[in-house]
Structures are given as structure tokens and as C-alpha cells.
């Protein structure tokens, strides 16, 4: 049986993802305390390829939303 080096994506990892997206400067120890994982587990989850892929997807969505809002605001200012 093949051994995985990182944990697979699990639904409960969503809490870690949300915390990092909302407050990117949180320390791993703070994330661990809030999610009841150990700092080691948080590190393993964050560095897993599955987590990284989801993180990049969500960050792209957030950046797209921010860009859309910015363009809307600029067009509204021009119309005034």
C-alpha cells in the first residue's frame, strides 16, 4: 500500500482555509488552538498539495471579486 506524504483534503480542513483567507497573518499556533489541531498537524495540512490547490482556487476567486468591485467603483466615480 502506498504511503501518502500529506493528508488528503478533508471537509474539516475548510476551517483552516477560511481562517487563513480571512486573517492571513495568523500564526500556526493560533490556527491550531482555534481548530483543536496541533501546530504540527496544521503545518502538514497547510503544506499538502490538496490544500495548496484549494487555497489558490479560493484566492483567485477573491482576487477576481475584488477586481470586479474596484472596476465598479471606478465606473461609478466616472459617471458622477
ChimeraX commands (.cxc) that place a marker at each C-alpha (Angstrom):
marker #1 position 0.00,0.00,0.00 radius 0.5
marker #1 position 1.33,3.40,-0.99 radius 0.5
marker #1 position 2.01,5.82,1.82 radius 0.5
marker #1 position 0.88,9.41,1.34 radius 0.5
marker #1 position 3.25,12.10,2.49 radius 0.5
marker #1 position 0.50,14.61,3.24 radius 0.5
marker #1 position -3.07,14.29,4.49 radius 0.5
marker #1 position -5.79,14.23,1.86 radius 0.5
marker #1 position -8.28,17.07,1.73 radius 0.5
marker #1 position -10.99,16.66,4.32 radius 0.5
marker #1 position -14.03,18.81,4.91 radius 0.5
marker #1 position -12.78,19.84,8.33 radius 0.5
marker #1 position -9.73,21.43,6.69 radius 0.5
marker #1 position -12.17,24.05,5.40 radius 0.5
marker #1 position -11.96,25.83,8.78 radius 0.5
marker #1 position -8.22,26.25,8.41 radius 0.5
marker #1 position -8.66,27.51,4.85 radius 0.5
marker #1 position -11.26,30.08,5.92 radius 0.5
marker #1 position -9.11,31.29,8.80 radius 0.5
marker #1 position -6.08,31.79,6.57 radius 0.5
marker #1 position -8.10,33.62,3.91 radius 0.5
marker #1 position -9.76,35.89,6.47 radius 0.5
marker #1 position -6.68,36.57,8.59 radius 0.5
marker #1 position -3.52,35.69,6.64 radius 0.5
marker #1 position -1.18,36.84,9.41 radius 0.5
marker #1 position -2.38,34.31,11.98 radius 0.5
marker #1 position 0.36,32.14,13.39 radius 0.5
marker #1 position 0.09,28.39,13.02 radius 0.5
marker #1 position -0.15,28.08,16.79 radius 0.5
marker #1 position -3.21,30.37,16.79 radius 0.5
marker #1 position -4.82,28.36,14.00 radius 0.5
marker #1 position -4.06,25.16,15.87 radius 0.5
marker #1 position -5.62,26.47,19.07 radius 0.5
marker #1 position -8.76,27.62,17.25 radius 0.5
marker #1 position -9.22,24.38,15.29 radius 0.5
marker #1 position -8.03,21.97,18.01 radius 0.5
marker #1 position -5.30,20.57,15.78 radius 0.5
marker #1 position -1.68,20.50,16.89 radius 0.5
marker #1 position 0.69,23.00,15.25 radius 0.5
marker #1 position 2.36,20.04,13.54 radius 0.5
marker #1 position -0.97,18.90,12.05 radius 0.5
marker #1 position -1.75,22.43,10.86 radius 0.5
marker #1 position 1.64,22.60,9.18 radius 0.5
marker #1 position 1.11,19.26,7.44 radius 0.5
marker #1 position -2.37,20.29,6.26 radius 0.5
marker #1 position -1.25,23.71,5.00 radius 0.5
marker #1 position 1.67,22.24,3.08 radius 0.5
marker #1 position -0.33,19.45,1.46 radius 0.5
marker #1 position -0.82,19.67,-2.32 radius 0.5
marker #1 position -4.61,19.33,-1.97 radius 0.5
marker #1 position -4.77,22.26,0.47 radius 0.5
marker #1 position -2.48,24.39,-1.69 radius 0.5
marker #1 position -4.67,23.76,-4.74 radius 0.5
marker #1 position -7.84,24.77,-2.86 radius 0.5
marker #1 position -6.11,27.79,-1.38 radius 0.5
marker #1 position -5.00,29.02,-4.81 radius 0.5
marker #1 position -8.52,28.50,-6.21 radius 0.5
marker #1 position -10.11,30.48,-3.40 radius 0.5
marker #1 position -7.51,33.21,-3.58 radius 0.5
marker #1 position -8.14,33.57,-7.32 radius 0.5
marker #1 position -11.89,33.88,-6.69 radius 0.5
marker #1 position -11.35,36.51,-4.01 radius 0.5
marker #1 position -8.96,38.48,-6.21 radius 0.5
marker #1 position -11.46,38.37,-9.07 radius 0.5
marker #1 position -14.24,39.66,-6.80 radius 0.5
marker #1 position -12.04,42.46,-5.51 radius 0.5
marker #1 position -11.06,43.47,-9.04 radius 0.5
marker #1 position -14.72,43.48,-10.09 radius 0.5
marker #1 position -15.67,45.70,-7.13 radius 0.5
marker #1 position -12.79,48.05,-7.90 radius 0.5
marker #1 position -13.85,48.41,-11.54 radius 0.5
marker #1 position -17.45,49.03,-10.47 radius 0.5
marker #1 position -16.33,51.73,-8.07 radius 0.5
marker #1 position -14.23,53.41,-10.76 radius 0.5
marker #1 position -17.11,53.41,-13.24 radius 0.5
marker #1 position -19.46,54.87,-10.64 radius 0.5
marker #1 position -16.99,57.65,-9.90 radius 0.5
marker #1 position -16.63,58.44,-13.61 radius 0.5
marker #1 position -20.41,58.68,-14.01 radius 0.5
marker #1 position -20.67,61.33,-11.31 radius 0.5
marker link #1:1,2 radius 0.2
marker link #1:2,3 radius 0.2
marker link #1:3,4 radius 0.2
marker link #1:4,5 radius 0.2
marker link #1:5,6 radius 0.2
marker link #1:6,7 radius 0.2
marker link #1:7,8 radius 0.2
marker link #1:8,9 radius 0.2
marker link #1:9,10 radius 0.2
marker link #1:10,11 radius 0.2
marker link #1:11,12 radius 0.2
marker link #1:12,13 radius 0.2
marker link #1:13,14 radius 0.2
marker link #1:14,15 radius 0.2
marker link #1:15,16 radius 0.2
marker link #1:16,17 radius 0.2
marker link #1:17,18 radius 0.2
marker link #1:18,19 radius 0.2
marker link #1:19,20 radius 0.2
marker link #1:20,21 radius 0.2
marker link #1:21,22 radius 0.2
marker link #1:22,23 radius 0.2
marker link #1:23,24 radius 0.2
marker link #1:24,25 radius 0.2
marker link #1:25,26 radius 0.2
marker link #1:26,27 radius 0.2
marker link #1:27,28 radius 0.2
marker link #1:28,29 radius 0.2
marker link #1:29,30 radius 0.2
marker link #1:30,31 radius 0.2
marker link #1:31,32 radius 0.2
marker link #1:32,33 radius 0.2
marker link #1:33,34 radius 0.2
marker link #1:34,35 radius 0.2
marker link #1:35,36 radius 0.2
marker link #1:36,37 radius 0.2
marker link #1:37,38 radius 0.2
marker link #1:38,39 radius 0.2
marker link #1:39,40 radius 0.2
marker link #1:40,41 radius 0.2
marker link #1:41,42 radius 0.2
marker link #1:42,43 radius 0.2
marker link #1:43,44 radius 0.2
marker link #1:44,45 radius 0.2
marker link #1:45,46 radius 0.2
marker link #1:46,47 radius 0.2
marker link #1:47,48 radius 0.2
marker link #1:48,49 radius 0.2
marker link #1:49,50 radius 0.2
marker link #1:50,51 radius 0.2
marker link #1:51,52 radius 0.2
marker link #1:52,53 radius 0.2
marker link #1:53,54 radius 0.2
marker link #1:54,55 radius 0.2
marker link #1:55,56 radius 0.2
marker link #1:56,57 radius 0.2
marker link #1:57,58 radius 0.2
marker link #1:58,59 radius 0.2
marker link #1:59,60 radius 0.2
marker link #1:60,61 radius 0.2
marker link #1:61,62 radius 0.2
marker link #1:62,63 radius 0.2
marker link #1:63,64 radius 0.2
marker link #1:64,65 radius 0.2
marker link #1:65,66 radius 0.2
marker link #1:66,67 radius 0.2
marker link #1:67,68 radius 0.2
marker link #1:68,69 radius 0.2
marker link #1:69,70 radius 0.2
marker link #1:70,71 radius 0.2
marker link #1:71,72 radius 0.2
marker link #1:72,73 radius 0.2
marker link #1:73,74 radius 0.2
marker link #1:74,75 radius 0.2
marker link #1:75,76 radius 0.2
marker link #1:76,77 radius 0.2
marker link #1:77,78 radius 0.2
marker link #1:78,79 radius 0.2
marker link #1:79,80 radius 0.2
view
